[in-house]
């Protein structure tokens, strides 16, 4: 039985082809200016640590979930 904190279904949803491009767009809105010519998102973990990198990714994911891409 899933718990209240189980994000597995949402993560599976995000991997669908029709939503991957939308997520990448939101991700680039958040991190494009920071990463432009400086490296990849994974490189941030070396500077910030995994905890903060995951928290930042979570902010992008949360923003993505609030947007209407079809309307």
Secondary structure, DSSP 8 states (H G I E B T S, - for coil): ---TT--HHHHHHHTSHHHHHHHHHHHHHHHHHHHTTT--HHHHHHHH-HHHHHHHHHHHHHHHHH--S--
